[in-house]
Amino acid sequence: MHTDSGLVLAFQGVDEYVPPRWPDPARPQHFHLDVDVPDLDRAQRQVLRLGATLLDEGDGTRGWRVYADPAGHPFCLVRG
């Protein structure tokens, strides 16, 4: 959905929610967002402060990192 102010994402809760466990295929992700950021280190500090968990930082040379939101959904910050 688009609005005049940008993209809107809507979510709904479910009974007996079981969070994903990346990269475990027995508990797969329900969705995945890649978020372009100009500065990975700064964005990492911000998402961690907001409750995200770092799942995969890689070897420090690639342009993305994988996190989980507080409910356990994986997402990536990607150097834009």
PDB file with SEQRES, HELIX, SHEET and CRYST1 records, atoms N, CA, C and O in Angstrom:
SEQRES   1 A   80  MET HIS THR ASP SER GLY LEU VAL LEU ALA PHE GLN GLY          
SEQRES   2 A   80  VAL ASP GLU TYR VAL PRO PRO ARG TRP PRO ASP PRO ALA          
SEQRES   3 A   80  ARG PRO GLN HIS PHE HIS LEU ASP VAL ASP VAL PRO ASP          
SEQRES   4 A   80  LEU ASP ARG ALA GLN ARG GLN VAL LEU ARG LEU GLY ALA          
SEQRES   5 A   80  THR LEU LEU ASP GLU GLY ASP GLY THR ARG GLY TRP ARG          
SEQRES   6 A   80  VAL TYR ALA ASP PRO ALA GLY HIS PRO PHE CYS LEU VAL          
SEQRES   7 A   80  ARG GLY                                                      
HELIX    1 AA1 LEU A   40  ARG A   49  1                                  10    
SHEET    1 AA1 2 HIS A   2  THR A   3  0                                        
SHEET    2 AA1 2 GLY A   6  LEU A   7 -1                                        
SHEET    1 AA2 4 LEU A  33  VAL A  37  0                                        
SHEET    2 AA2 4 PRO A  74  ARG A  79  1                                        
SHEET    3 AA2 4 TRP A  64  ALA A  68 -1                                        
SHEET    4 AA2 4 THR A  53  ASP A  56 -1                                        
CRYST1    1.000    1.000    1.000  90.00  90.00  90.00 P 1           1          
ATOM      1  N   MET A   1       0.841  -1.158   0.000  1.00  0.00           N  
ATOM      2  CA  MET A   1       0.000   0.000   0.000  1.00  0.00           C  
ATOM      3  C   MET A   1       0.895   1.234   0.000  1.00  0.00           C  
ATOM      4  O   MET A   1       1.891   1.271   0.723  1.00  0.00           O  
ATOM      5  N   HIS A   2       0.565   2.221  -0.781  1.00  0.00           N  
ATOM      6  CA  HIS A   2       1.274   3.495  -0.790  1.00  0.00           C  
ATOM      7  C   HIS A   2       0.339   4.596  -0.325  1.00  0.00           C  
ATOM      8  O   HIS A   2      -0.859   4.552  -0.604  1.00  0.00           O  
ATOM      9  N   THR A   3       0.863   5.564   0.367  1.00  0.00           N  
ATOM     10  CA  THR A   3       0.125   6.765   0.739  1.00  0.00           C  
ATOM     11  C   THR A   3       0.938   7.957   0.282  1.00  0.00           C  
ATOM     12  O   THR A   3       2.044   7.797  -0.234  1.00  0.00           O  
ATOM     13  N   ASP A   4       0.403   9.140   0.467  1.00  0.00           N  
ATOM     14  CA  ASP A   4       1.149  10.349   0.108  1.00  0.00           C  
ATOM     15  C   ASP A   4       2.423  10.500   0.929  1.00  0.00           C  
ATOM     16  O   ASP A   4       3.367  11.167   0.506  1.00  0.00           O  
ATOM     17  N   SER A   5       2.444   9.873   2.116  1.00  0.00           N  
ATOM     18  CA  SER A   5       3.616  10.005   2.977  1.00  0.00           C  
ATOM     19  C   SER A   5       4.604   8.853   2.829  1.00  0.00           C  
ATOM     20  O   SER A   5       5.644   8.854   3.486  1.00  0.00           O  
ATOM     21  N   GLY A   6       4.301   7.861   1.974  1.00  0.00           N  
ATOM     22  CA  GLY A   6       5.244   6.770   1.767  1.00  0.00           C  
ATOM     23  C   GLY A   6       4.598   5.409   1.862  1.00  0.00           C  
ATOM     24  O   GLY A   6       3.374   5.291   1.821  1.00  0.00           O  
ATOM     25  N   LEU A   7       5.402   4.399   1.986  1.00  0.00           N  
ATOM     26  CA  LEU A   7       4.964   3.011   2.050  1.00  0.00           C  
ATOM     27  C   LEU A   7       4.435   2.693   3.445  1.00  0.00           C  
ATOM     28  O   LEU A   7       5.018   3.120   4.442  1.00  0.00           O  
ATOM     29  N   VAL A   8       3.350   1.954   3.521  1.00  0.00           N  
ATOM     30  CA  VAL A   8       2.766   1.548   4.799  1.00  0.00           C  
ATOM     31  C   VAL A   8       2.779   0.029   4.869  1.00  0.00           C  
ATOM     32  O   VAL A   8       2.372  -0.643   3.922  1.00  0.00           O  
ATOM     33  N   LEU A   9       3.242  -0.511   5.980  1.00  0.00           N  
ATOM     34  CA  LEU A   9       3.196  -1.946   6.226  1.00  0.00           C  
ATOM     35  C   LEU A   9       2.192  -2.201   7.344  1.00  0.00           C  
ATOM     36  O   LEU A   9       2.205  -1.506   8.359  1.00  0.00           O  
ATOM     37  N   ALA A  10       1.331  -3.184   7.167  1.00  0.00           N  
ATOM     38  CA  ALA A  10       0.352  -3.527   8.194  1.00  0.00           C  
ATOM     39  C   ALA A  10       0.609  -4.947   8.670  1.00  0.00           C  
ATOM     40  O   ALA A  10       0.967  -5.819   7.878  1.00  0.00           O  
ATOM     41  N   PHE A  11       0.429  -5.179   9.961  1.00  0.00           N  
ATOM     42  CA  PHE A  11       0.667  -6.480  10.561  1.00  0.00           C  
ATOM     43  C   PHE A  11      -0.520  -6.856  11.427  1.00  0.00           C  
ATOM     44  O   PHE A  11      -1.265  -5.990  11.886  1.00  0.00           O  
ATOM     45  N   GLN A  12      -0.689  -8.137  11.646  1.00  0.00           N  
ATOM     46  CA  GLN A  12      -1.736  -8.582  12.550  1.00  0.00           C  
ATOM     47  C   GLN A  12      -1.198  -9.709  13.416  1.00  0.00           C  
ATOM     48  O   GLN A  12      -0.326 -10.468  12.995  1.00  0.00           O  
ATOM     49  N   GLY A  13      -1.724  -9.810  14.625  1.00  0.00           N  
ATOM     50  CA  GLY A  13      -1.295 -10.840  15.550  1.00  0.00           C  
ATOM     51  C   GLY A  13      -1.993 -12.169  15.277  1.00  0.00           C  
ATOM     52  O   GLY A  13      -3.029 -12.220  14.613  1.00  0.00           O  
ATOM     53  N   VAL A  14      -1.410 -13.230  15.796  1.00  0.00           N  
ATOM     54  CA  VAL A  14      -2.011 -14.555  15.677  1.00  0.00           C  
ATOM     55  C   VAL A  14      -1.956 -15.227  17.046  1.00  0.00           C  
ATOM     56  O   VAL A  14      -1.054 -14.968  17.842  1.00  0.00           O  
ATOM     57  N   ASP A  15      -2.940 -16.100  17.308  1.00  0.00           N  
ATOM     58  CA  ASP A  15      -2.915 -16.879  18.537  1.00  0.00           C  
ATOM     59  C   ASP A  15      -1.790 -17.905  18.461  1.00  0.00           C  
ATOM     60  O   ASP A  15      -1.478 -18.407  17.381  1.00  0.00           O  
ATOM     61  N   GLU A  16      -1.191 -18.211  19.583  1.00  0.00           N  
ATOM     62  CA  GLU A  16      -0.131 -19.211  19.684  1.00  0.00           C  
ATOM     63  C   GLU A  16       1.037 -18.939  18.738  1.00  0.00           C  
ATOM     64  O   GLU A  16       1.569 -19.851  18.106  1.00  0.00           O  
ATOM     65  N   TYR A  17       1.418 -17.683  18.656  1.00  0.00           N  
ATOM     66  CA  TYR A  17       2.547 -17.276  17.812  1.00  0.00           C  
ATOM     67  C   TYR A  17       3.819 -18.000  18.227  1.00  0.00           C  
ATOM     68  O   TYR A  17       4.143 -18.078  19.412  1.00  0.00           O  
ATOM     69  N   VAL A  18       4.532 -18.525  17.245  1.00  0.00           N  
ATOM     70  CA  VAL A  18       5.842 -19.143  17.456  1.00  0.00           C  
ATOM     71  C   VAL A  18       6.830 -18.360  16.599  1.00  0.00           C  
ATOM     72  O   VAL A  18       6.729 -18.386  15.372  1.00  0.00           O  
ATOM     73  N   PRO A  19       7.787 -17.662  17.220  1.00  0.00           N  
ATOM     74  CA  PRO A  19       8.704 -16.842  16.429  1.00  0.00           C  
ATOM     75  C   PRO A  19       9.631 -17.685  15.565  1.00  0.00           C  
ATOM     76  O   PRO A  19       9.951 -18.822  15.910  1.00  0.00           O  
ATOM     77  N   PRO A  20      10.063 -17.120  14.434  1.00  0.00           N  
ATOM     78  CA  PRO A  20      11.038 -17.817  13.607  1.00  0.00           C  
ATOM     79  C   PRO A  20      12.376 -17.907  14.332  1.00  0.00           C  
ATOM     80  O   PRO A  20      12.641 -17.162  15.275  1.00  0.00           O  
ATOM     81  N   ARG A  21      13.208 -18.829  13.873  1.00  0.00           N  
ATOM     82  CA  ARG A  21      14.553 -18.969  14.435  1.00  0.00           C  
ATOM     83  C   ARG A  21      15.513 -19.066  13.253  1.00  0.00           C  
ATOM     84  O   ARG A  21      15.817 -20.161  12.782  1.00  0.00           O  
ATOM     85  N   TRP A  22      15.977 -17.941  12.788  1.00  0.00           N  
ATOM     86  CA  TRP A  22      16.837 -17.866  11.609  1.00  0.00           C  
ATOM     87  C   TRP A  22      18.196 -18.460  11.926  1.00  0.00           C  
ATOM     88  O   TRP A  22      18.749 -18.156  12.983  1.00  0.00           O  
ATOM     89  N   PRO A  23      18.749 -19.274  11.084  1.00  0.00           N  
ATOM     90  CA  PRO A  23      18.271 -19.756   9.785  1.00  0.00           C  
ATOM     91  C   PRO A  23      17.657 -21.151   9.848  1.00  0.00           C  
ATOM     92  O   PRO A  23      17.763 -21.902   8.879  1.00  0.00           O  
ATOM     93  N   ASP A  24      17.021 -21.519  10.954  1.00  0.00           N  
ATOM     94  CA  ASP A  24      16.450 -22.854  11.156  1.00  0.00           C  
ATOM     95  C   ASP A  24      15.237 -23.088  10.248  1.00  0.00           C  
ATOM     96  O   ASP A  24      14.219 -22.417  10.419  1.00  0.00           O  
ATOM     97  N   PRO A  25      15.314 -24.022   9.284  1.00  0.00           N  
ATOM     98  CA  PRO A  25      14.185 -24.258   8.379  1.00  0.00           C  
ATOM     99  C   PRO A  25      12.965 -24.849   9.091  1.00  0.00           C  
ATOM    100  O   PRO A  25      11.860 -24.800   8.549  1.00  0.00           O  
ATOM    101  N   ALA A  26      13.143 -25.402  10.285  1.00  0.00           N  
ATOM    102  CA  ALA A  26      12.001 -25.919  11.037  1.00  0.00           C  
ATOM    103  C   ALA A  26      11.155 -24.782  11.614  1.00  0.00           C  
ATOM    104  O   ALA A  26       9.984 -24.980  11.939  1.00  0.00           O  
ATOM    105  N   ARG A  27      11.754 -23.585  11.743  1.00  0.00           N  
ATOM    106  CA  ARG A  27      11.037 -22.403  12.232  1.00  0.00           C  
ATOM    107  C   ARG A  27      11.351 -21.242  11.283  1.00  0.00           C  
ATOM    108  O   ARG A  27      12.075 -20.318  11.654  1.00  0.00           O  
ATOM    109  N   PRO A  28      10.803 -21.285  10.045  1.00  0.00           N  
ATOM    110  CA  PRO A  28      11.177 -20.314   9.017  1.00  0.00           C  
ATOM    111  C   PRO A  28      10.646 -18.910   9.292  1.00  0.00           C  
ATOM    112  O   PRO A  28       9.713 -18.708  10.069  1.00  0.00           O  
ATOM    113  N   GLN A  29      11.276 -17.958   8.626  1.00  0.00           N  
ATOM    114  CA  GLN A  29      10.825 -16.567   8.729  1.00  0.00           C  
ATOM    115  C   GLN A  29       9.467 -16.408   8.060  1.00  0.00           C  
ATOM    116  O   GLN A  29       9.129 -17.150   7.138  1.00  0.00           O  
ATOM    117  N   HIS A  30       8.702 -15.447   8.524  1.00  0.00           N  
ATOM    118  CA  HIS A  30       7.382 -15.179   7.970  1.00  0.00           C  
ATOM    119  C   HIS A  30       7.447 -14.098   6.896  1.00  0.00           C  
ATOM    120  O   HIS A  30       6.616 -14.074   5.989  1.00  0.00           O  
ATOM    121  N   PHE A  31       8.393 -13.238   6.991  1.00  0.00           N  
ATOM    122  CA  PHE A  31       8.651 -12.192   6.009  1.00  0.00           C  
ATOM    123  C   PHE A  31      10.090 -11.751   6.213  1.00  0.00           C  
ATOM    124  O   PHE A  31      10.733 -12.129   7.193  1.00  0.00           O  
ATOM    125  N   HIS A  32      10.582 -10.962   5.297  1.00  0.00           N  
ATOM    126  CA  HIS A  32      11.955 -10.456   5.434  1.00  0.00           C  
ATOM    127  C   HIS A  32      12.021  -9.077   4.794  1.00  0.00           C  
ATOM    128  O   HIS A  32      11.597  -8.892   3.654  1.00  0.00           O  
ATOM    129  N   LEU A  33      12.547  -8.126   5.525  1.00  0.00           N  
ATOM    130  CA  LEU A  33      12.740  -6.778   5.003  1.00  0.00           C  
ATOM    131  C   LEU A  33      14.229  -6.495   4.889  1.00  0.00           C  
ATOM    132  O   LEU A  33      15.007  -6.843   5.777  1.00  0.00           O  
ATOM    133  N   ASP A  34      14.617  -5.868   3.796  1.00  0.00           N  
ATOM    134  CA  ASP A  34      15.961  -5.312   3.644  1.00  0.00           C  
ATOM    135  C   ASP A  34      15.803  -3.796   3.696  1.00  0.00           C  
ATOM    136  O   ASP A  34      15.025  -3.217   2.938  1.00  0.00           O  
ATOM    137  N   VAL A  35      16.543  -3.166   4.590  1.00  0.00           N  
ATOM    138  CA  VAL A  35      16.444  -1.720   4.776  1.00  0.00           C  
ATOM    139  C   VAL A  35      17.769  -1.096   4.357  1.00  0.00           C  
ATOM    140  O   VAL A  35      18.814  -1.387   4.940  1.00  0.00           O  
ATOM    141  N   ASP A  36      17.717  -0.226   3.327  1.00  0.00           N  
ATOM    142  CA  ASP A  36      18.918   0.493   2.886  1.00  0.00           C  
ATOM    143  C   ASP A  36      19.268   1.567   3.909  1.00  0.00           C  
ATOM    144  O   ASP A  36      18.408   2.334   4.342  1.00  0.00           O  
ATOM    145  N   VAL A  37      20.541   1.612   4.288  1.00  0.00           N  
ATOM    146  CA  VAL A  37      21.026   2.623   5.231  1.00  0.00           C  
ATOM    147  C   VAL A  37      22.346   3.179   4.702  1.00  0.00           C  
ATOM    148  O   VAL A  37      23.109   2.451   4.067  1.00  0.00           O  
ATOM    149  N   PRO A  38      22.622   4.447   4.954  1.00  0.00           N  
ATOM    150  CA  PRO A  38      23.886   5.011   4.471  1.00  0.00           C  
ATOM    151  C   PRO A  38      25.095   4.589   5.305  1.00  0.00           C  
ATOM    152  O   PRO A  38      26.217   4.572   4.800  1.00  0.00           O  
ATOM    153  N   ASP A  39      24.875   4.247   6.580  1.00  0.00           N  
ATOM    154  CA  ASP A  39      25.978   3.928   7.484  1.00  0.00           C  
ATOM    155  C   ASP A  39      25.571   2.719   8.334  1.00  0.00           C  
ATOM    156  O   ASP A  39      24.753   2.845   9.245  1.00  0.00           O  
ATOM    157  N   LEU A  40      26.144   1.550   8.034  1.00  0.00           N  
ATOM    158  CA  LEU A  40      25.781   0.323   8.743  1.00  0.00           C  
ATOM    159  C   LEU A  40      26.059   0.396  10.245  1.00  0.00           C  
ATOM    160  O   LEU A  40      25.233  -0.047  11.044  1.00  0.00           O  
ATOM    161  N   ASP A  41      27.188   0.938  10.633  1.00  0.00           N  
ATOM    162  CA  ASP A  41      27.530   0.990  12.053  1.00  0.00           C  
ATOM    163  C   ASP A  41      26.539   1.863  12.825  1.00  0.00           C  
ATOM    164  O   ASP A  41      26.079   1.485  13.902  1.00  0.00           O  
ATOM    165  N   ARG A  42      26.221   3.012  12.278  1.00  0.00           N  
ATOM    166  CA  ARG A  42      25.274   3.922  12.936  1.00  0.00           C  
ATOM    167  C   ARG A  42      23.886   3.286  13.002  1.00  0.00           C  
ATOM    168  O   ARG A  42      23.227   3.334  14.041  1.00  0.00           O  
ATOM    169  N   ALA A  43      23.443   2.691  11.892  1.00  0.00           N  
ATOM    170  CA  ALA A  43      22.125   2.048  11.858  1.00  0.00           C  
ATOM    171  C   ALA A  43      22.082   0.873  12.837  1.00  0.00           C  
ATOM    172  O   ALA A  43      21.059   0.640  13.480  1.00  0.00           O  
ATOM    173  N   GLN A  44      23.185   0.134  12.951  1.00  0.00           N  
ATOM    174  CA  GLN A  44      23.227  -0.977  13.897  1.00  0.00           C  
ATOM    175  C   GLN A  44      23.028  -0.475  15.318  1.00  0.00           C  
ATOM    176  O   GLN A  44      22.248  -1.053  16.075  1.00  0.00           O  
ATOM    177  N   ARG A  45      23.715   0.581  15.686  1.00  0.00           N  
ATOM    178  CA  ARG A  45      23.540   1.140  17.026  1.00  0.00           C  
ATOM    179  C   ARG A  45      22.082   1.521  17.273  1.00  0.00           C  
ATOM    180  O   ARG A  45      21.550   1.304  18.362  1.00  0.00           O  
ATOM    181  N   GLN A  46      21.445   2.089  16.255  1.00  0.00           N  
ATOM    182  CA  GLN A  46      20.055   2.529  16.399  1.00  0.00           C  
ATOM    183  C   GLN A  46      19.110   1.339  16.575  1.00  0.00           C  
ATOM    184  O   GLN A  46      18.272   1.350  17.476  1.00  0.00           O  
ATOM    185  N   VAL A  47      19.234   0.303  15.721  1.00  0.00           N  
ATOM    186  CA  VAL A  47      18.298  -0.823  15.834  1.00  0.00           C  
ATOM    187  C   VAL A  47      18.539  -1.630  17.108  1.00  0.00           C  
ATOM    188  O   VAL A  47      17.585  -2.140  17.696  1.00  0.00           O  
ATOM    189  N   LEU A  48      19.783  -1.754  17.541  1.00  0.00           N  
ATOM    190  CA  LEU A  48      20.053  -2.455  18.794  1.00  0.00           C  
ATOM    191  C   LEU A  48      19.455  -1.691  19.977  1.00  0.00           C  
ATOM    192  O   LEU A  48      18.918  -2.298  20.904  1.00  0.00           O  
ATOM    193  N   ARG A  49      19.550  -0.379  19.944  1.00  0.00           N  
ATOM    194  CA  ARG A  49      18.970   0.461  20.996  1.00  0.00           C  
ATOM    195  C   ARG A  49      17.442   0.312  21.041  1.00  0.00           C  
ATOM    196  O   ARG A  49      16.827   0.434  22.101  1.00  0.00           O  
ATOM    197  N   LEU A  50      16.837   0.045  19.864  1.00  0.00           N  
ATOM    198  CA  LEU A  50      15.385  -0.117  19.771  1.00  0.00           C  
ATOM    199  C   LEU A  50      14.920  -1.549  20.076  1.00  0.00           C  
ATOM    200  O   LEU A  50      13.721  -1.825  20.050  1.00  0.00           O  
ATOM    201  N   GLY A  51      15.856  -2.458  20.365  1.00  0.00           N  
ATOM    202  CA  GLY A  51      15.476  -3.807  20.788  1.00  0.00           C  
ATOM    203  C   GLY A  51      15.791  -4.925  19.818  1.00  0.00           C  
ATOM    204  O   GLY A  51      15.441  -6.075  20.082  1.00  0.00           O  
ATOM    205  N   ALA A  52      16.443  -4.625  18.696  1.00  0.00           N  
ATOM    206  CA  ALA A  52      16.827  -5.672  17.743  1.00  0.00           C  
ATOM    207  C   ALA A  52      17.971  -6.502  18.329  1.00  0.00           C  
ATOM    208  O   ALA A  52      18.654  -6.076  19.261  1.00  0.00           O  
ATOM    209  N   THR A  53      18.162  -7.688  17.766  1.00  0.00           N  
ATOM    210  CA  THR A  53      19.257  -8.577  18.132  1.00  0.00           C  
ATOM    211  C   THR A  53      20.086  -8.853  16.884  1.00  0.00           C  
ATOM    212  O   THR A  53      19.535  -9.172  15.830  1.00  0.00           O  
ATOM    213  N   LEU A  54      21.387  -8.732  16.995  1.00  0.00           N  
ATOM    214  CA  LEU A  54      22.281  -9.036  15.880  1.00  0.00           C  
ATOM    215  C   LEU A  54      22.356 -10.549  15.698  1.00  0.00           C  
ATOM    216  O   LEU A  54      22.707 -11.272  16.630  1.00  0.00           O  
ATOM    217  N   LEU A  55      22.025 -11.029  14.495  1.00  0.00           N  
ATOM    218  CA  LEU A  55      22.075 -12.462  14.197  1.00  0.00           C  
ATOM    219  C   LEU A  55      23.311 -12.850  13.399  1.00  0.00           C  
ATOM    220  O   LEU A  55      23.876 -13.922  13.617  1.00  0.00           O  
ATOM    221  N   ASP A  56      23.741 -11.987  12.471  1.00  0.00           N  
ATOM    222  CA  ASP A  56      24.870 -12.334  11.601  1.00  0.00           C  
ATOM    223  C   ASP A  56      25.516 -11.051  11.103  1.00  0.00           C  
ATOM    224  O   ASP A  56      24.946 -10.318  10.295  1.00  0.00           O  
ATOM    225  N   GLU A  57      26.716 -10.798  11.602  1.00  0.00           N  
ATOM    226  CA  GLU A  57      27.454  -9.605  11.193  1.00  0.00           C  
ATOM    227  C   GLU A  57      28.364  -9.886  10.000  1.00  0.00           C  
ATOM    228  O   GLU A  57      28.905  -8.960   9.396  1.00  0.00           O  
ATOM    229  N   GLY A  58      28.530 -11.166   9.663  1.00  0.00           N  
ATOM    230  CA  GLY A  58      29.427 -11.515   8.567  1.00  0.00           C  
ATOM    231  C   GLY A  58      30.875 -11.323   8.977  1.00  0.00           C  
ATOM    232  O   GLY A  58      31.203 -11.285  10.163  1.00  0.00           O  
ATOM    233  N   ASP A  59      31.729 -11.204   7.982  1.00  0.00           N  
ATOM    234  CA  ASP A  59      33.161 -11.073   8.235  1.00  0.00           C  
ATOM    235  C   ASP A  59      33.627  -9.625   8.279  1.00  0.00           C  
ATOM    236  O   ASP A  59      34.825  -9.356   8.359  1.00  0.00           O  
ATOM    237  N   GLY A  60      32.677  -8.689   8.227  1.00  0.00           N  
ATOM    238  CA  GLY A  60      33.032  -7.276   8.285  1.00  0.00           C  
ATOM    239  C   GLY A  60      33.296  -6.645   6.935  1.00  0.00           C  
ATOM    240  O   GLY A  60      33.511  -5.435   6.862  1.00  0.00           O  
ATOM    241  N   THR A  61      33.287  -7.431   5.851  1.00  0.00           N  
ATOM    242  CA  THR A  61      33.574  -6.868   4.531  1.00  0.00           C  
ATOM    243  C   THR A  61      32.335  -6.748   3.648  1.00  0.00           C  
ATOM    244  O   THR A  61      32.340  -5.990   2.678  1.00  0.00           O  
ATOM    245  N   ARG A  62      31.275  -7.488   3.973  1.00  0.00           N  
ATOM    246  CA  ARG A  62      30.086  -7.442   3.119  1.00  0.00           C  
ATOM    247  C   ARG A  62      29.219  -6.233   3.461  1.00  0.00           C  
ATOM    248  O   ARG A  62      29.410  -5.593   4.495  1.00  0.00           O  
ATOM    249  N   GLY A  63      28.281  -5.934   2.596  1.00  0.00           N  
ATOM    250  CA  GLY A  63      27.483  -4.729   2.742  1.00  0.00           C  
ATOM    251  C   GLY A  63      26.150  -4.916   3.426  1.00  0.00           C  
ATOM    252  O   GLY A  63      25.262  -4.085   3.239  1.00  0.00           O  
ATOM    253  N   TRP A  64      25.960  -5.973   4.216  1.00  0.00           N  
ATOM    254  CA  TRP A  64      24.705  -6.156   4.945  1.00  0.00           C  
ATOM    255  C   TRP A  64      24.946  -6.921   6.231  1.00  0.00           C  
ATOM    256  O   TRP A  64      25.952  -7.612   6.392  1.00  0.00           O  
ATOM    257  N   ARG A  65      23.982  -6.776   7.155  1.00  0.00           N  
ATOM    258  CA  ARG A  65      23.988  -7.505   8.419  1.00  0.00           C  
ATOM    259  C   ARG A  65      22.561  -7.962   8.713  1.00  0.00           C  
ATOM    260  O   ARG A  65      21.593  -7.310   8.322  1.00  0.00           O  
ATOM    261  N   VAL A  66      22.451  -9.086   9.404  1.00  0.00           N  
ATOM    262  CA  VAL A  66      21.143  -9.672   9.687  1.00  0.00           C  
ATOM    263  C   VAL A  66      20.809  -9.487  11.168  1.00  0.00           C  
ATOM    264  O   VAL A  66      21.649  -9.706  12.041  1.00  0.00           O  
ATOM    265  N   TYR A  67      19.574  -9.081  11.430  1.00  0.00           N  
ATOM    266  CA  TYR A  67      19.084  -8.822  12.784  1.00  0.00           C  
ATOM    267  C   TYR A  67      17.732  -9.507  12.957  1.00  0.00           C  
ATOM    268  O   TYR A  67      17.134  -9.979  11.991  1.00  0.00           O  
ATOM    269  N   ALA A  68      17.263  -9.555  14.196  1.00  0.00           N  
ATOM    270  CA  ALA A  68      15.890  -9.959  14.486  1.00  0.00           C  
ATOM    271  C   ALA A  68      15.228  -8.820  15.237  1.00  0.00           C  
ATOM    272  O   ALA A  68      15.837  -8.206  16.114  1.00  0.00           O  
ATOM    273  N   ASP A  69      13.975  -8.539  14.889  1.00  0.00           N  
ATOM    274  CA  ASP A  69      13.230  -7.549  15.651  1.00  0.00           C  
ATOM    275  C   ASP A  69      12.857  -8.162  17.007  1.00  0.00           C  
ATOM    276  O   ASP A  69      13.087  -9.353  17.217  1.00  0.00           O  
ATOM    277  N   PRO A  70      12.290  -7.383  17.926  1.00  0.00           N  
ATOM    278  CA  PRO A  70      11.988  -7.928  19.255  1.00  0.00           C  
ATOM    279  C   PRO A  70      11.060  -9.146  19.247  1.00  0.00           C  
ATOM    280  O   PRO A  70      11.071  -9.924  20.202  1.00  0.00           O  
ATOM    281  N   ALA A  71      10.255  -9.330  18.189  1.00  0.00           N  
ATOM    282  CA  ALA A  71       9.379 -10.504  18.094  1.00  0.00           C  
ATOM    283  C   ALA A  71      10.068 -11.683  17.424  1.00  0.00           C  
ATOM    284  O   ALA A  71       9.478 -12.758  17.310  1.00  0.00           O  
ATOM    285  N   GLY A  72      11.319 -11.497  16.975  1.00  0.00           N  
ATOM    286  CA  GLY A  72      12.082 -12.580  16.384  1.00  0.00           C  
ATOM    287  C   GLY A  72      12.115 -12.618  14.871  1.00  0.00           C  
ATOM    288  O   GLY A  72      12.718 -13.528  14.302  1.00  0.00           O  
ATOM    289  N   HIS A  73      11.484 -11.658  14.194  1.00  0.00           N  
ATOM    290  CA  HIS A  73      11.485 -11.642  12.729  1.00  0.00           C  
ATOM    291  C   HIS A  73      12.822 -11.128  12.207  1.00  0.00           C  
ATOM    292  O   HIS A  73      13.253 -10.042  12.592  1.00  0.00           O  
ATOM    293  N   PRO A  74      13.488 -11.892  11.333  1.00  0.00           N  
ATOM    294  CA  PRO A  74      14.761 -11.433  10.765  1.00  0.00           C  
ATOM    295  C   PRO A  74      14.570 -10.294   9.774  1.00  0.00           C  
ATOM    296  O   PRO A  74      13.568 -10.235   9.061  1.00  0.00           O  
ATOM    297  N   PHE A  75      15.540  -9.396   9.739  1.00  0.00           N  
ATOM    298  CA  PHE A  75      15.597  -8.323   8.738  1.00  0.00           C  
ATOM    299  C   PHE A  75      17.056  -7.986   8.518  1.00  0.00           C  
ATOM    300  O   PHE A  75      17.909  -8.315   9.342  1.00  0.00           O  
ATOM    301  N   CYS A  76      17.343  -7.327   7.397  1.00  0.00           N  
ATOM    302  CA  CYS A  76      18.716  -6.938   7.088  1.00  0.00           C  
ATOM    303  C   CYS A  76      18.846  -5.430   6.990  1.00  0.00           C  
ATOM    304  O   CYS A  76      17.954  -4.746   6.488  1.00  0.00           O  
ATOM    305  N   LEU A  77      19.964  -4.924   7.473  1.00  0.00           N  
ATOM    306  CA  LEU A  77      20.383  -3.579   7.141  1.00  0.00           C  
ATOM    307  C   LEU A  77      21.395  -3.720   6.017  1.00  0.00           C  
ATOM    308  O   LEU A  77      22.346  -4.495   6.117  1.00  0.00           O  
ATOM    309  N   VAL A  78      21.182  -2.966   4.946  1.00  0.00           N  
ATOM    310  CA  VAL A  78      21.999  -3.058   3.743  1.00  0.00           C  
ATOM    311  C   VAL A  78      22.593  -1.695   3.453  1.00  0.00           C  
ATOM    312  O   VAL A  78      21.878  -0.694   3.400  1.00  0.00           O  
ATOM    313  N   ARG A  79      23.914  -1.660   3.265  1.00  0.00           N  
ATOM    314  CA  ARG A  79      24.561  -0.387   2.926  1.00  0.00           C  
ATOM    315  C   ARG A  79      24.010   0.088   1.591  1.00  0.00           C  
ATOM    316  O   ARG A  79      24.192  -0.562   0.562  1.00  0.00           O  
ATOM    317  N   GLY A  80      23.327   1.244   1.622  1.00  0.00           N  
ATOM    318  CA  GLY A  80      22.661   1.755   0.414  1.00  0.00           C  
ATOM    319  C   GLY A  80      23.523   2.664  -0.399  1.00  0.00           C  
ATOM    320  O   GLY A  80      23.089   3.163  -1.437  1.00  0.00           O  
TER     321      GLY A  80                                                      
END                                                                             
